[in-house]
Amino acid sequence: MSTGIKHLIKCRCVMPQFKSLHEPPAHQFVVFSVIDELDQVQPKFAQCNNCGVIHKVIDICKSEILMNKEDMGSILKIDDIKPGLPANLLKILEVNDVDLPTWEAASFIFENKKWGEFVVLTSDIEHGTRHGKYVQILGENLFKVNTFSREEIAKR
């Protein structure tokens, strides 16, 4: 049975606020990928949300940059996903202004009837605790929005 996962892809670009640094951190953006029954990531194309360059996602946290490509009609967009979702779930995702990977994750759960799974809608950190909101997809027309709080693990 296939599964879905949101993960980070590293781009070669630098966020504008870091350009003045001597060694600016590489930009990373979130993508949603499907892992098939053989534990292989289904290849897909994703566009960097900072510079617009196209990446071919080939594994978890791994991609190949497609040189000289800044637009591809085959990249999934939010408007492509909306018609396949029920109105109540659509409204929850729209009201929370979620990103494309979250739309893809919700669509994957719904299409594959993975009832009981959830997607995070919002997430904030305050004083070492992550607070957020998620929607649990319980059935074809049954959704539950709830909140969570958890202690963050300090990076060493």
Phi, psi and omega in degrees: 000135181284159179223161179240153181209140171266136181209169182266143172241135180269134178250166179276350184280170180233136177297143184307322183291347181254358186299333182279349180286150179297314178233082183291148178290147177290144179284143174232147176223157185271138172229160174250132179231152176257133176252124185278183184298338180265015182061031177254136176285129176287119181301146178205168176254143178219150181250131178300132181280000178254305185255345177087359180292150182267135177244143168262112181281121185246344179196176177296123180063021180227135178212166173241131179280132176270110182296145177061026178236120175232010177201136176215126180293341183274358177282129180296139177238161181304318180297338176285331185274324187310314184297340182271001183246148177292155186304319182295317178291319178304314181296317179301315181292320180293314182300325181270001175049052184283161181278170182304314179301327178289320174301315180297318180296315179297317179297318179299313180299314183294311182296326183263008177051046179270060185304136181102340178283165185220164172232142178282130181266319180218156179202129179222151176246131176220121178053045176078006178240131177270127177244142181198182180224142179222161173245128177261129181264104188266340181183184184302325179226031182228115184225143181231122176264133182215170179246164176215159172218139177207148178288137176274146178274127181292136178280142179251000000 
